Amino acid sequence: MGSINVSPFITIILLCSGLCFSQTKDIVLSHIDDHASTYETAALEIWNYAEVGYQEFKSSARLQEILKDAGFSITTNVAGMPTAFVAEYGSGHPVIGLLGEFDALPGLSQAATPEEKAIISGDPGHGCGHHLFGVGSAAASISIAAWLAKTKSTGTIRFYGTPAEEGGGGKTYMVKAGLFDDVDAVLTWHPGSFNSAVASSTLANKSAKFRFYGMSTHAALAPHLGRSALDGVEAMNYMVNMMREHITPESRIHYVITKGGDAPNIVPGFAEVFYYCRHPDMEQVNKNFEWIVQAAEGAAKGTQTRMDYEVIHGLYNVQPNETLNKIVYKNLNELGGYTYSEDERAFAEEIQKTLPAPSNLNNTNMVMPFQVIEKGEGGSTDVGDISWVVPTARLMTATWVPGTSAHSWQAVAAGGMSIGIKGMMLAAKTMALTAVDLFSDPEITANAKEELVRRRGADFVYKPLIGERNPPLDYRN
């Protein structure tokens, strides 16, 4: 890429202060390095908390503490979510938002060891690295605040503490509440097993819990008097599995039976199944979801049970923004990756023995080529809703051993030691450098907004897939 233009206002400041543009960027890098031990300690504390969605009270408080100590003003309990918050520093435009997640996954407790070993069997664990996500974004935000103060620049850095990404869709409610209405650009990242800043989409996603109500009786003495709620769930699942043959190949449908009864000799009076429905296109998600609902209704009729369902979350596909992501890629490429120490390499080699598809360990020191991926693939994220109302750029850094899958014990293990921390620091520095570019050149955010309007259409109106429901604060109970 060519060089980044610096606005006249910032140029005057830099000339008066005797600092060149590269020296001002050194401010954010040095600030992150100078406080590295603070960020490492906080990330590992949140890794140990391992709190699931909407229950991340200690994790949220720890992030708030770090930001408050750095001079940020904090607004808590936003958008009806007790663990959601907004932290802000500076004033005026541009307003640059950074996202920070901090929820863990159920059942993934794992020690920071290269062999599978739960700390407490069945407890949650950070299998998606959100302890690194939140702290890394906070570190970037704090360094940008230091840059704003040092250069006496106008602008606002805003950190969004976003709960319950893993199935709770916390960001959706923040968008719905208008918390991004005045934001000029959003930067975010995610832990992974390689370094990348591609402009890519994701799958839209809608989920629901389907609940069947029958009649409990003794399964041997009087089965004819009962009506099995579990039969309703199984009939629904059978029909949905037949449905798969007749939907587009890009569609993804998966489920778990969250309640199937209490004992084999009791006809289940209640049963529940939790469904995810995904597709690159939001309209197709809604069509597939309605078909799933029809299967549930038919299953209830066929088993003489009663059914209702609760939409848990609905997520837009991510709207890629090439303008912003090219700036992120430039900075990530300039920083490069990182190299393992001898102890880290030994740890990684042991982890790789447990992986079905290990990758080159040197990938931590490389950056994937830039590209634009228009059609969503892989997973889903509530960042999608934000990306349709504000230009949004994402990156990924190698916080896990190359070849590691998210939502695995191997991801938890690497995230609990120095490999995860190194990847987190790389992400923090990349976002901080990118934010400096955005504050310094208003043309970037203007072009990014033009691209967003072109992609989504000038007449776009945000309508959340969740409808009018409130945050599902008890969805992990």
C-alpha positions in Angstrom: 0.0 0.0 0.0 1.0 3.6 -0.4 1.7 5.9 2.6 -1.1 7.2 4.8 -1.9 10.8 4.4 -1.8 12.9 7.6 -4.5 15.5 8.2 -3.4 19.2 8.3 -4.4 19.5 11.9 -2.3 16.5 13.0 0.6 17.7 10.8 0.6 21.1 12.7 0.7 19.3 16.0 3.5 17.0 15.0 5.6 19.9 13.6 5.1 21.9 16.8 6.0 19.0 19.0 9.0 18.0 16.9 7.7 14.5 16.4 7.5 12.7 13.1 4.5 10.5 12.3 6.5 7.3 12.9 7.6 8.7 16.3 4.0 9.3 17.4 3.2 5.7 16.5 6.0 4.7 18.8 4.0 6.3 21.6 1.3 3.6 21.4 3.8 0.7 20.9 6.0 1.8 23.9 2.9 2.3 26.1 1.7 -1.2 25.4 5.2 -2.7 26.1 5.6 -0.6 29.3 2.4 -2.0 30.7 2.7 -5.6 29.3 2.9 -7.2 32.8 -0.4 -5.5 33.8 -2.2 -6.9 30.7 -0.7 -10.4 31.1 -1.8 -10.5 34.7 -5.4 -9.4 33.9 -5.7 -11.8 30.9 -4.7 -14.8 33.0 -7.0 -13.7 35.9 -10.0 -13.6 33.5 -8.8 -17.0 32.0 -9.1 -18.4 35.6 -12.5 -16.8 36.2 -13.9 -18.5 33.0 -17.4 -17.1 33.4 -20.1 -17.9 30.8 -22.3 -15.5 29.0 -24.1 -12.8 31.0 -22.5 -14.2 34.2 -19.1 -12.6 33.6 -19.3 -10.2 36.6 -15.7 -10.6 37.8 -14.3 -10.5 34.2 -16.3 -7.4 33.4 -15.2 -5.7 36.6 -11.6 -6.4 36.0 -11.6 -4.8 32.6 -13.5 -1.8 33.9 -10.8 -1.5 36.6 -8.0 -1.4 34.1 -9.7 1.2 31.9 -10.8 3.4 34.9 -7.3 3.5 36.2 -6.2 4.8 32.8 -8.6 7.7 33.0 -11.6 6.3 31.0 -15.1 7.2 32.1 -17.2 4.1 32.5 -21.0 3.5 31.9 -22.2 0.2 33.3 -25.2 -2.0 32.8 -25.8 -0.8 29.2 -28.5 -2.1 26.9 -30.2 -4.1 29.7 -27.1 -6.3 30.3 -25.5 -6.2 33.8 -22.0 -7.2 32.6 -22.0 -4.9 29.5 -20.3 -1.5 29.7 -18.8 1.3 27.7 -15.5 3.0 28.5 -14.6 6.3 26.9 -11.7 8.7 26.7 -11.3 12.0 24.8 -13.9 14.1 23.1 -15.3 15.0 19.6 -14.9 13.1 16.3 -13.7 10.8 15.0 -15.1 8.3 17.4 -13.2 5.0 17.1 -14.7 2.0 18.8 -12.9 -1.1 20.0 -14.7 -4.3 21.0 -13.8 -6.5 24.0 -15.3 -9.9 24.7 -14.8 -11.8 27.9 -17.2 -14.8 28.1 -16.0 -18.4 28.4 -17.5 -21.7 27.0 -19.3 -24.3 29.2 -17.6 -27.7 29.8 -14.1 -26.7 28.5 -12.1 -26.5 31.8 -8.5 -27.1 31.0 -5.1 -26.5 32.7 -2.3 -24.7 30.8 -0.7 -28.0 30.0 0.0 -29.7 26.6 -2.1 -32.7 27.6 -5.8 -32.8 28.2 -6.4 -32.1 31.9 -9.4 -30.3 33.3 -8.9 -28.0 36.2 -12.5 -28.9 37.4 -14.3 -31.4 35.2 -17.3 -30.0 33.6 -16.5 -26.4 34.4 -16.2 -23.6 31.8 -13.0 -22.7 30.0 -11.8 -20.0 27.6 -11.9 -22.2 24.4 -12.3 -19.1 22.2 -9.7 -16.9 23.9 -12.1 -14.1 24.9 -10.0 -13.4 28.0 -7.3 -12.3 25.6 -9.8 -10.6 23.3 -11.1 -8.2 26.1 -7.7 -7.4 27.6 -6.0 -7.0 24.2 -8.6 -4.5 23.1 -8.4 -2.7 26.4 -4.6 -2.4 26.1 -5.0 -0.9 22.6 -7.6 1.5 23.8 -5.4 2.7 26.7 -2.4 3.2 24.5 -4.5 5.3 22.1 -5.7 7.4 25.0 -2.1 8.1 25.9 -1.5 9.0 22.2 -4.4 11.4 22.2 -3.1 13.1 25.3 0.5 13.2 24.2 -0.3 14.7 20.8 -3.2 16.9 22.1 -5.4 15.4 19.3 -9.2 15.7 19.0 -11.2 12.5 19.0 -12.7 9.8 21.2 -11.6 6.3 21.8 -14.4 4.1 23.1 -14.1 0.6 24.4 -17.2 -1.6 24.4 -17.3 -4.4 27.0 -19.5 -6.9 25.1 -20.8 -9.9 27.0 -22.2 -13.3 25.9 -20.8 -13.6 22.4 -21.0 -17.3 22.6 -24.7 -17.7 21.8 -26.1 -14.8 23.8 -25.6 -12.1 21.1 -24.7 -9.3 23.5 -23.6 -6.9 20.8 -26.9 -7.2 19.0 -28.6 -5.5 22.0 -26.0 -2.8 22.1 -26.6 -2.0 18.4 -30.4 -2.1 19.0 -29.9 0.4 21.9 -28.2 2.9 19.6 -24.8 2.7 21.3 -22.9 2.7 17.9 -24.9 5.5 16.3 -22.2 8.2 16.6 -19.2 5.9 15.9 -17.1 6.5 12.8 -15.2 3.2 12.7 -14.9 0.0 14.8 -11.8 -2.2 15.2 -11.9 -5.7 16.6 -9.9 -8.9 16.6 -10.2 -12.5 17.5 -7.7 -15.1 18.9 -6.7 -17.8 16.4 -3.9 -20.1 15.2 -2.5 -17.7 12.5 -2.1 -14.0 11.8 -4.5 -12.5 9.3 -6.3 -9.3 8.4 -8.5 -10.4 5.5 -11.7 -8.5 4.9 -14.1 -11.4 5.2 -17.8 -12.1 5.9 -19.3 -14.7 8.2 -22.5 -16.8 8.4 -25.7 -15.2 9.6 -27.2 -17.2 12.5 -30.5 -17.6 14.3 -31.0 -19.8 17.3 -33.9 -21.0 19.4 -34.8 -23.3 22.2 -37.8 -25.6 21.3 -39.7 -26.8 24.3 -42.1 -29.7 24.2 -44.7 -30.4 26.9 -46.3 -33.9 27.3 -47.8 -36.0 30.1 -45.7 -37.9 32.5 -46.8 -41.4 33.5 -45.2 -44.7 34.5 -43.5 -46.0 31.4 -44.3 -49.6 32.1 -47.6 -49.6 34.0 -49.5 -46.9 32.0 -47.6 -45.8 28.9 -50.9 -45.3 27.1 -51.8 -42.5 29.5 -48.7 -40.6 28.8 -47.5 -38.3 26.0 -43.7 -38.1 25.6 -42.2 -34.7 25.2 -39.0 -36.4 24.2 -40.9 -38.1 21.3 -41.7 -34.5 20.2 -38.1 -33.5 20.2 -37.0 -36.7 18.4 -39.7 -36.4 15.8 -38.6 -32.7 15.2 -35.0 -33.7 14.9 -35.8 -36.5 12.4 -37.8 -34.1 10.2 -35.0 -31.4 10.3 -32.4 -34.0 9.4 -34.5 -35.0 6.3 -34.8 -31.3 5.5 -31.1 -31.0 5.1 -31.3 -32.7 1.7 -33.4 -29.9 0.3 -31.7 -26.8 1.5 -28.7 -25.0 -0.1 -25.3 -26.5 0.6 -24.0 -23.4 2.4 -26.7 -23.9 5.1 -25.7 -25.2 8.5 -28.1 -26.5 11.1 -27.0 -28.1 14.4 -28.7 -28.9 17.7 -28.3 -30.4 21.2 -30.9 -31.9 23.3 -30.7 -29.9 26.5 -33.4 -31.8 28.4 -34.6 -35.3 27.5 -36.2 -36.6 30.7 -35.3 -37.7 34.2 -35.5 -41.5 34.2 -36.2 -44.2 31.6 -39.3 -45.5 33.5 -41.0 -42.1 33.4 -42.6 -40.9 30.2 -40.9 -37.4 29.8 -43.3 -34.6 30.5 -40.9 -32.0 29.3 -38.1 -31.9 26.8 -36.0 -29.2 25.1 -33.7 -29.0 22.1 -31.5 -26.0 21.3 -31.0 -25.2 17.5 -28.6 -23.0 15.5 -29.5 -22.2 11.9 -26.8 -20.5 9.7 -26.3 -19.3 6.1 -24.3 -16.6 4.4 -27.5 -14.7 3.7 -29.8 -13.4 6.4 -32.9 -13.8 4.3 -32.1 -17.5 3.7 -31.5 -18.0 7.5 -35.0 -16.7 8.1 -36.5 -19.1 5.5 -34.7 -22.1 6.9 -35.6 -21.1 10.4 -39.3 -21.0 9.5 -39.0 -24.5 8.1 -37.5 -25.7 11.3 -40.4 -24.1 13.2 -42.9 -25.9 10.9 -41.1 -29.2 11.7 -41.5 -28.5 15.4 -45.1 -27.7 15.0 -45.7 -30.9 13.0 -43.8 -33.0 15.6 -46.0 -31.6 18.3 -49.1 -32.5 16.4 -47.9 -36.0 15.6 -47.0 -36.8 19.2 -50.0 -35.0 20.8 -47.7 -32.7 22.7 -47.5 -29.0 23.0 -44.6 -26.9 21.7 -43.3 -23.4 22.1 -40.0 -21.9 21.3 -37.8 -19.0 22.4 -35.4 -17.2 20.0 -32.1 -16.9 21.8 -30.1 -14.9 19.4 -30.0 -13.7 15.8 -26.8 -12.5 14.1 -26.2 -10.7 10.9 -23.4 -11.9 8.6 -20.3 -9.6 8.8 -20.2 -6.9 6.2 -16.5 -6.7 5.2 -14.9 -3.3 4.7 -11.9 -3.4 2.4 -11.0 0.2 3.1 -10.5 -0.3 6.8 -9.0 -3.8 6.6 -6.3 -2.7 4.2 -5.1 -0.3 6.9 -5.2 -3.1 9.5 -3.3 -5.4 7.2 -0.6 -2.7 6.6 0.0 -2.4 10.3 -0.1 -6.1 11.0 2.3 -6.8 8.2 4.7 -4.1 9.4 4.7 -5.6 12.9 5.0 -9.2 11.6 4.3 -12.0 13.9 6.3 -13.4 16.8 8.8 -16.2 17.5 8.5 -19.0 20.0 10.9 -19.3 22.9 12.4 -22.7 23.4 9.9 -23.5 26.2 7.0 -22.3 24.0 8.2 -24.4 21.0 8.4 -27.5 23.3 4.8 -26.8 24.5 3.6 -26.3 21.0 5.2 -29.5 19.7 3.4 -31.5 22.4 0.1 -29.8 21.6 0.6 -30.6 17.9 0.8 -34.3 18.7 -2.9 -34.1 19.7 -4.1 -32.1 16.7 -5.8 -33.9 13.7 -4.4 -31.3 11.3 -1.3 -29.5 12.7 0.2 -26.6 10.8 3.7 -25.2 10.5 4.8 -23.7 13.9 6.6 -20.9 12.0 3.2 -19.6 11.0 3.2 -17.5 14.2 5.9 -15.4 12.5 4.0 -14.9 9.3 1.0 -12.9 8.1 -1.5 -14.4 5.7 -1.9 -12.5 2.3 -4.6 -9.9 2.1 -7.9 -10.8 0.4 -11.5 -9.9 0.4 -14.0 -12.8 1.1 -17.5 -11.7 0.2 -19.4 -14.8 1.0 -19.5 -15.9 4.6 -18.1 -19.2 5.7 -17.1 -20.9 9.0 -18.7 -19.4 12.1 -20.9 -16.6 13.2 -20.4 -13.5 15.4 -22.5 -10.7 16.8 -19.9 -8.4 15.3 -22.0 -8.9 12.2 -24.8 -6.6 13.5 -22.3 -3.8 14.2 -20.7 -4.1 10.8 -23.9 -3.2 9.1 -24.3 0.1 11.0 -20.6 1.2 11.4 -17.6 0.4 9.1 -15.8 -2.4 10.9 -12.4 -4.1 10.4 -11.3 -7.3 12.0 -8.0 -9.2 12.4 -6.8 -12.5 13.9 -3.6 -13.3 15.6 -1.9 -16.6 16.6 -2.8 -17.1 20.2 -3.0 -20.8 19.8 -0.7 -23.4 18.4 -1.0 -23.5 14.5 -3.7 -26.0 13.5 -5.7 -25.6 16.7 -9.5 -25.4 16.4 -11.5 -22.9 18.4 -13.6 -24.4 21.2 -11.1 -27.0 22.0 -9.0 -27.9 25.1 -5.9 -27.1 23.1 -7.1 -23.5 22.6 -7.8 -23.2 26.4 -4.3 -24.5 27.2 -2.3 -22.2 24.9 -4.5 -19.2 25.9 -3.5 -19.8 29.5 0.2 -19.3 29.0 2.7 -17.1 27.1 1.8 -18.2 23.6 -1.7 -16.7 24.1 -0.2 -13.5 25.6 2.2 -13.0 22.7 -0.7 -13.2 20.2 -2.7 -10.8 22.4 0.0 -8.2 22.4 0.4 -8.4 18.6 -3.3 -7.7 18.2 -3.3 -4.8 20.7 -0.4 -3.2 18.8 -2.0 -3.7 15.4 -5.3 -2.1 16.5 -3.5 0.8 18.2 -1.4 1.6 15.1 -4.6 1.4 13.0 -6.5 3.8 15.3 -3.6 6.3 15.0 -4.0 6.2 11.2 -7.8 6.7 11.5 -7.4 9.7 13.9 -4.7 11.2 11.7 -6.5 10.9 8.3 -10.3 11.5 8.3 -10.4 10.5 4.6 -10.0 6.9 5.6 -13.2 6.8 7.7 -15.1 8.8 5.1 -14.1 6.3 2.4 -15.0 3.4 4.7 -18.4 4.8 5.3 -19.0 5.2 1.6 -18.0 1.6 1.1 -20.4 0.5 3.8 -23.3 2.4 2.2 -22.5 1.0 -1.2 -22.4 -2.6 0.1 -25.6 -2.5 2.2 -27.6 -0.1 0.1 -28.5 3.5 0.7 -32.0 2.5 1.9 -30.8 0.0 4.5 -32.6 0.1 7.9 -31.3 -2.1 10.7 -33.8 -4.6 11.9 -32.4 -7.1 14.4 -33.1 -10.8 13.8 -34.0 -11.2 17.5 -37.1 -9.1 17.0 -38.3 -7.3 20.2 -37.0 -9.8 22.8 -34.8 -8.6 25.7 -31.3 -10.1 26.3 -31.5 -13.8 27.3 -29.7 -13.3 30.6 -30.5 -16.8 31.8 -29.6 -18.7 28.5 -26.7 -20.5 30.2 -28.7 -21.6 33.2 
